[in-house]
């Protein structure tokens, strides 16, 4: 039964809706115009977002560079270092 309904549906003639072509074309041109404006707006937002991300990345890299510019002297904080205990009141 299911296969028969599928075969009937598959071979049934296609029905095209009746409409006036000029109305559809005008609607399509309007829709294309709206979509072009949205694309332009989204491209501008994308550029702004990308620029902001680059600015944030550069800021973070600069802060990391500042923090890592001074070499970390691990010997200064060693527990058996007498100089460290004298310098820091330990």
Buried (B, 14 or more C-beta within 10 A) or exposed (E): EEEEEEEEEEEEEEEEEEEEEEEEEEEEEEEEEEEEEEEEEEEEEEEEEEEEEEEEEEEEEEEEEEEEEEEEEEEEEEEEBEEBEEEEEE
